[in-house]
Amino acid sequence: MNKIKLLVLEGCTKCEKLKQELGKNYIHYDYEVCKSDTEICDSIEDLIGCSNYPIVLKMINTNFIEEIIYVANTYEDISKKIMFNDKIKGKAFHSIDQLIEYTIKL
């Protein structure tokens, strides 16, 4: 079974919207509030080249990321096949609504 982990910011309305929609659909998730000293958040931002939140991590288990789902900075990233480190899939979306729709179907 896949596990969903959210990377969110305090006070982020898009992050709250994602959490609410997952809750409405009875989807269990863990989340981490990213602060300036949060290593995992900085590492993911560096990897995807994007600092938009929320970021969704589809986990194989608690230690391995299978897919990173995020709202892209540029249109070039949207809908193209993305691989990070030849192991982790990436999926970029144009809007938070598209990200939510995709995440609910995981």
LUMKOLPA-815939 format. One line per field, with one value per residue: x, y, z of N, C-alpha, C, O, CB in turn; residue in three letters; residue number from 1. Coordinates in nm, 3 decimals. Glycine has a CB too. Example, Ala and Ser with C-alpha at 12.3 -4.5 7.8 and 13.67 -1.06 7.14 Angstrom:
// LUMKOLPA-815939
nu	1.319	1.285 .
nv	-0.569	-0.225 .
nw	0.780	0.708 .
cau	1.230	1.367 .
cav	-0.450	-0.106 .
caw	0.780	0.714 .
cu	1.320	1.290 .
cv	-0.330	0.003 .
cw	0.780	0.787 .
ou	1.424	1.341 .
ov	-0.332	0.114 .
ow	0.846	0.804 .
cbu	1.131	1.408 .
cbv	-0.447	-0.060 .
cbw	0.905	0.572 .
aa	Ala	Ser .
i	1	2 .
END
This chain:
// LUMKOLPA-815939
nu	0.083	0.048	0.187	0.110	0.279	0.278	0.436	0.426	0.350	0.321	0.021	-0.039	-0.270	-0.326	-0.209	-0.370	-0.611	-0.554	-0.515	-0.771	-0.929	-0.820	-0.893	-1.176	-1.210	-1.138	-0.868	-0.572	-0.289	0.042	0.212	0.454	0.555	0.716	0.997	1.249	1.471	1.430	1.539	1.450	1.262	1.415	1.590	1.414	1.311	1.548	1.600	1.375	1.378	1.203	1.000	0.737	0.450	0.177	0.384	0.366	0.453	0.473	0.507	0.692	0.741	0.805	1.057	1.132	1.095	0.867	0.741	0.726	0.505	0.393	0.322	0.415	0.683	0.728	0.583	0.704	0.766	0.528	0.331	0.532	0.743	0.910	1.207	1.386	1.711	1.725	1.547	1.325	1.002	0.857	0.589	0.443	0.217	-0.021	-0.194	-0.322	-0.563	-0.548	-0.334	-0.448	-0.660	-0.516	-0.369	-0.568	-0.642	-0.432 .
nv	-0.119	0.222	0.509	0.836	1.136	1.465	1.772	2.073	2.424	2.646	2.827	2.822	2.841	2.675	2.440	2.375	2.339	2.108	1.919	1.922	1.822	1.565	1.458	1.468	1.269	1.047	0.973	0.865	1.034	1.149	1.436	1.699	1.998	2.245	2.428	2.682	2.531	2.268	1.973	1.770	1.906	2.111	1.950	1.823	2.047	2.138	1.918	1.907	2.161	2.363	2.565	2.568	2.511	2.300	2.001	1.674	1.356	1.040	0.752	0.447	0.299	0.396	0.497	0.530	0.725	0.717	0.880	1.227	1.489	1.795	2.153	2.314	2.546	2.634	2.614	2.429	2.206	2.080	1.800	1.653	1.364	1.303	1.225	1.180	1.146	0.904	0.726	0.821	0.915	1.206	1.439	1.708	1.979	2.222	2.355	2.378	2.245	2.046	1.899	1.806	1.647	1.445	1.337	1.232	1.011	0.836 .
nw	0.000	-0.080	0.074	0.173	0.205	0.305	0.238	0.388	0.444	0.722	0.756	0.488	0.239	0.020	0.102	0.320	0.186	0.035	0.243	0.357	0.142	0.109	0.354	0.332	0.146	0.282	0.294	0.420	0.549	0.622	0.747	0.716	0.857	0.695	0.774	0.801	0.871	0.800	0.690	0.504	0.347	0.228	0.080	-0.103	-0.239	-0.363	-0.529	-0.707	-0.805	-0.733	-0.527	-0.454	-0.255	-0.147	-0.134	-0.249	-0.141	-0.262	-0.103	-0.088	0.135	0.471	0.425	0.155	-0.131	-0.391	-0.577	-0.656	-0.624	-0.744	-0.775	-1.059	-1.139	-1.395	-1.723	-1.884	-1.732	-1.688	-1.741	-1.868	-1.873	-1.583	-1.416	-1.121	-1.007	-1.143	-1.024	-0.883	-0.960	-1.105	-1.095	-1.229	-1.193	-1.318	-1.147	-0.807	-0.783	-0.982	-0.881	-0.641	-0.740	-0.873	-0.659	-0.494	-0.639	-0.609 .
cau	0.000	0.122	0.170	0.120	0.336	0.269	0.526	0.339	0.395	0.221	-0.055	-0.052	-0.409	-0.327	-0.177	-0.491	-0.710	-0.516	-0.542	-0.918	-0.981	-0.780	-0.978	-1.311	-1.206	-1.092	-0.734	-0.477	-0.162	0.127	0.262	0.562	0.553	0.850	1.049	1.377	1.575	1.381	1.630	1.380	1.199	1.521	1.640	1.315	1.311	1.668	1.586	1.276	1.399	1.077	0.970	0.592	0.390	0.229	0.451	0.317	0.547	0.415	0.610	0.682	0.726	0.842	1.192	1.162	1.003	0.842	0.698	0.710	0.397	0.402	0.277	0.538	0.718	0.726	0.497	0.784	0.766	0.395	0.293	0.641	0.788	1.022	1.272	1.491	1.812	1.694	1.471	1.205	0.919	0.807	0.466	0.420	0.085	-0.043	-0.272	-0.345	-0.678	-0.499	-0.254	-0.542	-0.731	-0.421	-0.333	-0.683	-0.647	-0.313 .
cav	0.000	0.347	0.601	0.974	1.231	1.602	1.876	2.191	2.543	2.703	2.938	2.804	2.808	2.561	2.323	2.343	2.287	1.970	1.837	1.910	1.733	1.428	1.417	1.444	1.144	0.942	0.932	0.885	1.093	1.213	1.562	1.768	2.143	2.286	2.553	2.714	2.434	2.133	1.913	1.699	2.005	2.173	1.850	1.805	2.170	2.136	1.811	1.939	2.296	2.432	2.588	2.581	2.416	2.179	1.899	1.543	1.246	0.906	0.670	0.301	0.275	0.520	0.541	0.544	0.806	0.665	0.987	1.362	1.557	1.936	2.254	2.356	2.687	2.666	2.530	2.323	2.088	2.021	1.685	1.575	1.256	1.353	1.128	1.238	1.046	0.778	0.636	0.882	0.980	1.339	1.477	1.851	2.025	2.364	2.417	2.300	2.158	1.930	1.822	1.740	1.542	1.336	1.277	1.153	0.886	0.751 .
caw	0.000	-0.086	0.184	0.127	0.299	0.256	0.288	0.390	0.516	0.812	0.700	0.343	0.208	-0.072	0.184	0.397	0.092	0.005	0.361	0.369	0.037	0.140	0.465	0.280	0.070	0.374	0.255	0.530	0.510	0.721	0.693	0.786	0.838	0.654	0.829	0.738	0.905	0.776	0.591	0.396	0.259	0.149	-0.015	-0.209	-0.319	-0.447	-0.627	-0.810	-0.854	-0.715	-0.385	-0.435	-0.160	-0.087	-0.213	-0.210	-0.160	-0.263	-0.040	-0.097	0.278	0.540	0.393	0.013	-0.211	-0.526	-0.668	-0.601	-0.695	-0.706	-0.871	-1.128	-1.159	-1.537	-1.805	-1.945	-1.645	-1.679	-1.822	-1.926	-1.786	-1.504	-1.327	-1.038	-0.965	-1.214	-0.938	-0.829	-1.061	-1.073	-1.166	-1.208	-1.235	-1.339	-1.038	-0.687	-0.807	-1.056	-0.787	-0.550	-0.816	-0.896	-0.530	-0.447	-0.717	-0.582 .
cu	0.087	0.089	0.190	0.177	0.331	0.378	0.448	0.408	0.283	0.153	-0.076	-0.194	-0.419	-0.297	-0.299	-0.599	-0.681	-0.550	-0.693	-0.974	-0.941	-0.866	-1.120	-1.320	-1.149	-0.956	-0.638	-0.347	-0.087	0.170	0.374	0.551	0.697	0.882	1.186	1.487	1.533	1.458	1.556	1.319	1.302	1.574	1.545	1.309	1.430	1.655	1.492	1.294	1.277	1.050	0.822	0.541	0.240	0.304	0.402	0.424	0.468	0.526	0.585	0.667	0.774	0.977	1.219	1.054	0.990	0.813	0.686	0.609	0.393	0.342	0.402	0.557	0.701	0.637	0.573	0.782	0.633	0.379	0.409	0.684	0.915	1.075	1.382	1.582	1.787	1.610	1.335	1.129	0.877	0.683	0.437	0.284	0.080	-0.111	-0.285	-0.462	-0.637	-0.416	-0.344	-0.611	-0.640	-0.390	-0.446	-0.687	-0.529	-0.352 .
cv	0.124	0.434	0.741	1.059	1.368	1.687	2.007	2.306	2.589	2.821	2.931	2.759	2.688	2.431	2.279	2.285	2.141	1.880	1.817	1.812	1.588	1.374	1.385	1.310	1.027	0.886	0.967	0.943	1.138	1.346	1.617	1.916	2.186	2.423	2.574	2.611	2.289	2.071	1.847	1.799	2.072	2.076	1.830	1.928	2.173	2.033	1.850	2.079	2.385	2.449	2.614	2.473	2.414	2.092	1.764	1.439	1.116	0.812	0.522	0.246	0.401	0.576	0.573	0.621	0.743	0.778	1.118	1.436	1.701	2.026	2.319	2.507	2.728	2.569	2.414	2.194	2.014	1.912	1.614	1.470	1.303	1.239	1.201	1.126	0.909	0.680	0.691	0.952	1.117	1.369	1.621	1.891	2.176	2.430	2.322	2.204	2.032	1.839	1.743	1.624	1.420	1.262	1.190	1.018	0.792	0.621 .
cw	0.000	0.033	0.127	0.239	0.233	0.318	0.275	0.462	0.608	0.744	0.549	0.310	0.112	0.004	0.263	0.307	0.058	0.123	0.380	0.267	0.061	0.255	0.421	0.207	0.152	0.337	0.369	0.475	0.635	0.662	0.779	0.752	0.811	0.714	0.768	0.766	0.881	0.659	0.474	0.297	0.169	0.043	-0.132	-0.299	-0.414	-0.560	-0.741	-0.868	-0.839	-0.565	-0.361	-0.340	-0.178	-0.189	-0.159	-0.240	-0.155	-0.219	-0.066	0.044	0.346	0.498	0.246	-0.061	-0.349	-0.624	-0.591	-0.688	-0.648	-0.812	-0.929	-1.130	-1.304	-1.612	-1.868	-1.864	-1.645	-1.784	-1.893	-1.824	-1.715	-1.418	-1.251	-0.992	-1.027	-1.132	-0.899	-0.942	-1.011	-1.155	-1.129	-1.264	-1.246	-1.219	-0.919	-0.707	-0.883	-0.965	-0.692	-0.620	-0.836	-0.766	-0.477	-0.516	-0.688	-0.513 .
ou	0.188	-0.023	0.277	0.129	0.375	0.407	0.409	0.508	0.165	0.218	-0.128	-0.235	-0.512	-0.353	-0.328	-0.671	-0.772	-0.608	-0.737	-1.058	-1.021	-0.906	-1.178	-1.425	-1.116	-0.932	-0.626	-0.301	-0.146	0.166	0.386	0.538	0.786	0.805	1.232	1.585	1.593	1.442	1.594	1.323	1.280	1.600	1.588	1.303	1.415	1.694	1.523	1.231	1.252	1.076	0.785	0.586	0.181	0.290	0.398	0.478	0.405	0.627	0.470	0.587	0.782	1.009	1.319	0.936	1.090	0.855	0.642	0.624	0.390	0.314	0.485	0.461	0.664	0.618	0.513	0.794	0.627	0.409	0.385	0.664	1.015	0.998	1.462	1.536	1.824	1.602	1.240	1.184	0.862	0.674	0.409	0.243	0.164	-0.087	-0.261	-0.461	-0.685	-0.427	-0.318	-0.620	-0.683	-0.387	-0.419	-0.733	-0.526	-0.266 .
ov	0.131	0.433	0.763	1.055	1.385	1.675	2.046	2.289	2.574	2.904	3.026	2.650	2.608	2.326	2.160	2.193	2.058	1.773	1.708	1.729	1.497	1.258	1.286	1.246	0.922	0.765	1.083	0.905	1.161	1.365	1.585	1.955	2.167	2.518	2.490	2.605	2.197	2.112	1.865	1.777	2.089	2.117	1.821	1.915	2.205	2.060	1.829	2.112	2.472	2.358	2.676	2.358	2.514	2.108	1.743	1.434	1.086	0.795	0.477	0.155	0.506	0.690	0.638	0.587	0.718	0.773	1.121	1.444	1.728	1.983	2.374	2.584	2.841	2.454	2.313	2.085	1.897	1.932	1.524	1.486	1.336	1.166	1.275	1.023	0.808	0.563	0.615	1.037	1.140	1.329	1.653	1.843	2.248	2.548	2.202	2.093	1.922	1.717	1.626	1.514	1.307	1.139	1.083	0.920	0.680	0.539 .
ow	0.071	0.085	0.043	0.353	0.120	0.437	0.165	0.531	0.577	0.681	0.490	0.351	0.124	-0.026	0.273	0.347	0.053	0.103	0.414	0.300	0.037	0.253	0.466	0.206	0.097	0.347	0.409	0.367	0.741	0.541	0.898	0.636	0.893	0.704	0.691	0.693	0.936	0.544	0.359	0.176	0.049	-0.071	-0.247	-0.421	-0.532	-0.673	-0.858	-0.968	-0.923	-0.487	-0.261	-0.345	-0.219	-0.310	-0.037	-0.351	-0.054	-0.288	-0.066	0.068	0.282	0.531	0.216	-0.054	-0.416	-0.739	-0.476	-0.809	-0.528	-0.924	-0.855	-1.123	-1.334	-1.570	-1.902	-1.919	-1.606	-1.902	-1.973	-1.703	-1.779	-1.355	-1.310	-0.944	-0.968	-1.167	-0.883	-1.012	-0.891	-1.271	-1.014	-1.370	-1.191	-1.192	-0.930	-0.654	-0.853	-0.972	-0.665	-0.565	-0.818	-0.763	-0.421	-0.458	-0.739	-0.484 .
cbu	-0.095	0.092	0.269	-0.019	0.483	0.131	0.664	0.204	0.434	0.286	0.014	0.053	-0.480	-0.224	-0.059	-0.544	-0.712	-0.366	-0.482	-0.984	-0.929	-0.629	-0.982	-1.353	-1.122	-1.193	-0.689	-0.451	-0.183	0.252	0.149	0.703	0.493	0.861	1.056	1.423	1.615	1.228	1.719	1.271	1.125	1.636	1.663	1.176	1.314	1.793	1.536	1.137	1.441	0.960	1.052	0.517	0.426	0.116	0.610	0.183	0.660	0.356	0.616	0.807	0.806	0.843	1.286	1.181	1.051	0.725	0.564	0.848	0.259	0.547	0.181	0.537	0.861	0.867	0.432	0.927	0.801	0.286	0.195	0.761	0.813	0.980	1.330	1.431	1.813	1.823	1.550	1.239	0.796	0.915	0.346	0.532	-0.021	-0.127	-0.411	-0.372	-0.786	-0.415	-0.159	-0.646	-0.779	-0.290	-0.300	-0.815	-0.651	-0.211 .
cbv	0.000	0.421	0.571	1.028	1.193	1.661	1.881	2.159	2.657	2.748	3.064	2.701	2.929	2.581	2.354	2.469	2.372	1.961	1.902	2.047	1.779	1.423	1.525	1.558	1.163	0.830	1.000	0.751	1.213	1.122	1.664	1.710	2.219	2.291	2.550	2.850	2.451	2.134	1.810	1.607	2.110	2.219	1.717	1.776	2.294	2.105	1.684	1.925	2.292	2.355	2.706	2.573	2.452	2.100	1.912	1.508	1.248	0.866	0.698	0.239	0.146	0.497	0.438	0.408	0.955	0.566	0.952	1.439	1.485	1.975	2.361	2.304	2.713	2.664	2.613	2.369	2.128	2.129	1.728	1.666	1.125	1.475	1.005	1.315	1.033	0.710	0.607	0.983	0.893	1.446	1.382	1.936	1.977	2.386	2.457	2.391	2.233	1.974	1.914	1.840	1.596	1.392	1.387	1.230	0.918	0.827 .
cbw	0.121	-0.217	0.300	0.080	0.339	0.284	0.209	0.458	0.417	0.946	0.731	0.289	0.146	-0.185	0.280	0.467	-0.037	-0.028	0.487	0.352	-0.101	0.178	0.569	0.185	-0.057	0.379	0.121	0.605	0.413	0.760	0.681	0.745	0.964	0.500	0.987	0.785	1.049	0.746	0.658	0.453	0.341	0.240	0.057	-0.149	-0.227	-0.363	-0.558	-0.753	-0.997	-0.784	-0.333	-0.572	-0.014	-0.025	-0.205	-0.283	-0.053	-0.407	0.110	-0.169	0.327	0.686	0.435	-0.050	-0.222	-0.524	-0.736	-0.595	-0.671	-0.680	-0.804	-1.269	-1.113	-1.595	-1.913	-1.963	-1.504	-1.694	-1.924	-1.967	-1.865	-1.416	-1.407	-0.916	-0.813	-1.253	-0.814	-0.716	-1.095	-1.098	-1.129	-1.273	-1.138	-1.463	-1.088	-0.567	-0.885	-1.177	-0.708	-0.497	-0.953	-0.957	-0.428	-0.471	-0.866	-0.495 .
aa	Met	Asn	Lys	Ile	Lys	Leu	Leu	Val	Leu	Glu	Gly	Cys	Thr	Lys	Cys	Glu	Lys	Leu	Lys	Gln	Glu	Leu	Gly	Lys	Asn	Tyr	Ile	His	Tyr	Asp	Tyr	Glu	Val	Cys	Lys	Ser	Asp	Thr	Glu	Ile	Cys	Asp	Ser	Ile	Glu	Asp	Leu	Ile	Gly	Cys	Ser	Asn	Tyr	Pro	Ile	Val	Leu	Lys	Met	Ile	Asn	Thr	Asn	Phe	Ile	Glu	Glu	Ile	Ile	Tyr	Val	Ala	Asn	Thr	Tyr	Glu	Asp	Ile	Ser	Lys	Lys	Ile	Met	Phe	Asn	Asp	Lys	Ile	Lys	Gly	Lys	Ala	Phe	His	Ser	Ile	Asp	Gln	Leu	Ile	Glu	Tyr	Thr	Ile	Lys	Leu .
i	1	2	3	4	5	6	7	8	9	10	11	12	13	14	15	16	17	18	19	20	21	22	23	24	25	26	27	28	29	30	31	32	33	34	35	36	37	38	39	40	41	42	43	44	45	46	47	48	49	50	51	52	53	54	55	56	57	58	59	60	61	62	63	64	65	66	67	68	69	70	71	72	73	74	75	76	77	78	79	80	81	82	83	84	85	86	87	88	89	90	91	92	93	94	95	96	97	98	99	100	101	102	103	104	105	106 .
END
